[in-house]
Amino acid sequence: MGPLIQHICLVTFLIFFACSSAQDGTETERQSTCKSTSTLYGLNCTVWFAGCVTFGIIIILGVVFLVWYKCCRDRNMKLDLPHNEARSHEVDVVLDGKTAHSQLKISRNGKVVEWVTQKGGPQTEIDKNDIDKHFDEDPYVLGSMVRAMRAYWEVCVKENKDWVLGVTSATANRKGQLVLSPDKGFWVVRISNGENLKTFMGDDVLNERIPHRVGIYVDYQERKVTFYNAEDNSLIYSFTNGPSYEDDVRPLFSPWKYEKQPITILSISTKNWK
């Protein structure tokens, strides 16, 4: 920022110097200056001086705008916490069977979910008292974790060609076909056909290597939800319009319909670090 301030000072000095020069000096000198200026540019002294001042003001405003833009950009880009630091906020997450779609099978330890197509009936029995808690059309299930200002967990999706991972507000809609966007209380990424890694905010494909292990980091204080490739510590995507602490978000998981492979929450005690 130092050079920018120097430029502002320089332009300001030149403007005031021009003002001082125009006011000092003899009448003959001013007339001579006006005459030469008029001859060279076709303008009188007043118009020429006003133009210089206006041009200087435009430059100053432009520099101020660039400084403001740089500060805003830096504030939004210093955001992404290094993966190893995000891991220091790891919490234990288990699947909440009371919220699961009826065709999702939840393991006994609450760490594995898979879609099962079975003619014999649903995989998850839904108590009538929990009817409002479960997802009835799209194959999602929520996770449970201890609330903290910052939280991180990892999910293994190695063999899956379709999945959805992220977080959702505890009060977000769970019925019918869902719109998974931040304004609806969902901050998620998805993969389809094993090759298109996307958010639900548009059709743009994220130009990132398809991860086999995904790290999810929620920071209430910064209001961000960040996704990492937990294999190489690279950033996948970061939502900068994330939830606040009052939103009370919960982890969201889906192996999607007809996907034969499960997705697994990696336990803190059993995870193999690379």
Residue pairs with C-beta under 8 A, 6 or more apart in sequence:
1 67
1 70
4 63
4 66
4 67
7 59
7 63
8 60
8 63
8 64
11 56
11 59
11 60
12 56
12 60
14 56
15 52
15 53
15 56
18 49
18 52
18 53
19 49
19 53
22 30
22 45
22 49
25 33
30 45
33 45
34 44
34 45
37 43
37 44
37 45
37 48
38 44
38 45
41 48
43 51
76 240
79 222
79 224
79 238
79 240
80 226
80 235
80 238
81 217
81 219
81 226
82 233
83 215
83 228
83 230
83 233
83 234
83 235
84 233
86 152
86 215
86 217
86 226
86 228
87 152
87 215
88 152
89 148
89 150
89 151
89 152
89 217
90 151
90 152
90 153
90 154
90 268
91 145
91 146
91 148
91 151
91 152
91 153
92 145
92 146
92 153
92 267
92 268
93 143
93 144
93 145
93 153
93 251
93 265
94 109
94 110
94 111
94 143
94 144
94 145
94 265
95 106
95 107
95 110
95 111
95 112
95 113
95 141
95 142
95 143
95 144
95 253
95 265
96 110
96 141
96 142
96 143
96 144
96 250
97 106
97 110
97 124
97 141
98 127
98 130
98 133
98 134
99 130
99 133
99 134
99 135
99 140
99 141
99 142
99 174
100 106
100 113
100 124
100 134
100 135
100 140
100 141
101 124
101 134
101 135
101 136
101 137
101 138
101 139
101 140
101 141
102 122
102 123
102 124
102 126
102 134
102 136
103 115
103 116
103 117
103 118
103 122
103 123
103 124
103 139
103 257
104 113
104 114
104 115
104 116
104 123
104 124
104 139
104 140
104 141
104 255
105 113
105 114
105 115
105 116
105 123
105 124
106 112
106 113
106 123
106 124
106 141
107 113
110 265
111 264
111 265
111 266
111 267
112 262
112 263
112 264
112 265
113 141
113 253
113 254
113 255
113 262
113 263
114 255
114 259
114 260
114 261
114 262
114 263
115 139
115 255
115 256
115 257
115 258
115 259
115 260
116 123
117 258
124 134
126 134
132 174
133 174
134 174
135 141
135 174
135 175
135 178
136 174
136 175
136 176
137 175
137 176
137 177
137 178
138 177
138 178
138 254
139 254
139 255
139 256
139 257
140 164
140 174
140 178
140 252
140 253
140 254
141 252
141 253
141 254
142 168
142 250
142 251
142 252
142 253
143 153
143 250
143 251
143 252
143 253
143 265
144 250
145 151
145 153
145 250
145 251
147 248
149 219
149 220
149 221
149 245
150 217
150 218
150 219
150 220
150 221
151 217
151 218
152 215
152 216
152 217
152 218
153 215
153 216
153 251
153 265
153 266
154 213
154 214
154 215
154 216
154 230
154 265
154 266
154 271
155 165
155 213
155 214
155 216
155 253
155 263
155 264
155 265
155 266
156 212
156 213
156 263
156 264
156 265
156 266
157 163
157 165
157 191
157 211
157 212
157 213
157 214
157 263
158 212
158 213
158 261
159 261
160 191
160 194
160 255
160 259
160 261
160 263
161 191
161 192
161 193
161 194
161 259
161 261
162 190
162 191
162 192
162 193
162 194
162 255
162 256
162 257
162 259
163 190
163 191
163 253
163 254
163 255
163 256
163 259
163 263
164 180
164 188
164 189
164 190
164 252
164 253
164 254
164 256
165 188
165 189
165 190
165 214
165 216
165 227
165 252
165 253
165 254
165 263
166 180
166 186
166 187
166 188
166 189
166 216
166 225
166 227
166 251
166 252
167 186
167 187
167 188
167 216
167 218
167 225
167 243
167 249
167 250
167 251
167 252
168 185
168 186
168 187
168 188
168 249
168 250
168 252
169 185
169 186
169 243
169 247
169 248
169 249
169 250
170 247
170 248
170 249
170 250
171 185
171 248
172 184
172 185
172 186
173 184
173 185
178 184
178 186
179 186
179 200
180 186
180 188
180 190
180 200
181 200
181 201
182 201
182 239
182 241
182 242
185 243
185 247
186 200
186 252
187 225
187 239
187 242
187 243
187 249
188 199
188 200
188 252
189 197
189 198
189 199
189 206
189 214
189 227
189 236
189 237
190 197
190 198
190 199
190 200
191 197
191 198
191 210
192 198
194 210
195 210
196 205
197 205
197 206
197 208
197 210
197 236
198 204
198 205
198 206
199 206
199 237
199 239
206 236
206 237
208 229
208 234
208 236
208 237
209 229
209 232
209 234
211 229
211 230
211 231
211 236
212 231
213 229
213 230
213 231
213 266
214 227
214 228
214 229
214 230
214 236
215 227
215 228
215 229
215 230
216 225
216 226
216 227
216 228
216 251
217 224
217 225
217 226
217 227
217 228
218 224
218 225
218 226
218 242
218 243
218 249
219 225
219 226
219 242
220 242
220 243
220 244
220 245
222 242
223 240
223 241
223 242
223 243
223 244
224 238
224 239
224 240
224 242
225 238
225 239
225 242
225 243
226 235
226 237
226 238
226 239
227 235
227 236
227 237
227 238
228 234
228 235
228 236
229 235
229 236
231 274
243 249
253 263
253 265
255 261
255 262
255 263
